[in-house]
Amino acid sequence: MAVGSPKVAVAVFIVKENKLLIGKRQACVAHSYFSVPSGHLEFGESFEECATREVKEETGLDIMKIEILKVTNNLFLDNEANLAEHYVVILVRAVLVDPNQIPQNLEPQKCDGWEWYDWENLPDPLVPQLRSAIKEGFNPFQDNFKEY
Ligand SMILES: Nc1nc2c([nH]c(=O)n2[C@H]2C[C@H](O)[C@@H](COP(=O)(O)OP(=O)(O)OP(=O)(O)O)O2)c(=O)[nH]1
């Protein structure tokens, strides 16, 4: 199995009240797992620019108050799918500019659709690396977070 250099991605936890925007992935890495909007960092981009661009491309939503919460170091190894990927992922939190804006599924080849899920009732199965981060205490609603 050919292995490449680690890649950098940004995963965006858009919070609204006690909910997170989550979709079921159709991309080859973590296919069929649920997660938040994400994407690869492009040359010269800040993490905030990457988050804003990816969320807009995937959901049509406009976000603000982007904050870095955590950095994760993730390996995806799947012998059956002949897949070996290493990602450094910046987990960021954001809120909607307009809380009434409705998410659209603008890249249906990458995602089944976007829904708001209660933090207490997240869908199953989550991307394993995200599930582990949550098990270890990662919480995008931490630090007495105030939406507005
Ligand atoms: N969505 C998501 N991706 C994650 C998590 N952890 C993790 O390592 N990743 C990695 C796997 C993904 O392949 C990678 C980049 O996200 P992506 O696969 O949605 O990227 P994309 O196709 O939209 O990127 P792009 O080519 O449009 O830039 O981030 C996670 O918790 N959620």
The ligand as a Gaussian input file, in Angstrom:
#p B3LYP/6-31G(d) Opt

LIG

0 1
 N      -15.130000      15.432000       8.364000
 C      -14.099000      15.011000       9.101000
 N      -12.912000      14.776000       8.494000
 C      -11.928000      14.329000       9.274000
 C      -12.105000      14.123000      10.656000
 N      -10.956000      13.652000      11.167000
 C      -10.078000      13.569000      10.147000
 O       -8.926000      13.176000      10.197000
 N      -10.664000      13.983000       8.990000
 C       -9.963000      13.995000       7.728000
 C      -10.493000      12.962000       6.776000
 C      -10.939000      13.758000       5.593000
 O      -10.631000      13.083000       4.386000
 C      -10.124000      15.017000       5.714000
 C      -10.558000      16.195000       4.889000
 O      -11.923000      16.307000       4.818000
 P      -12.762000      15.930000       3.506000
 O      -12.497000      14.539000       3.079000
 O      -14.166000      16.307000       3.854000
 O      -12.154000      16.894000       2.463000
 P      -12.771000      17.402000       1.102000
 O      -12.839000      16.262000       0.164000
 O      -14.010000      18.192000       1.360000
 O      -11.594000      18.358000       0.773000
 P      -11.327000      19.255000      -0.472000
 O      -10.704000      18.303000      -1.438000
 O      -12.668000      19.818000      -0.871000
 O      -10.390000      20.234000       0.121000
 O      -10.121000      15.262000       7.091000
 C      -13.350000      14.391000      11.245000
 O      -13.575000      14.238000      12.446000
 N      -14.328000      14.833000      10.431000

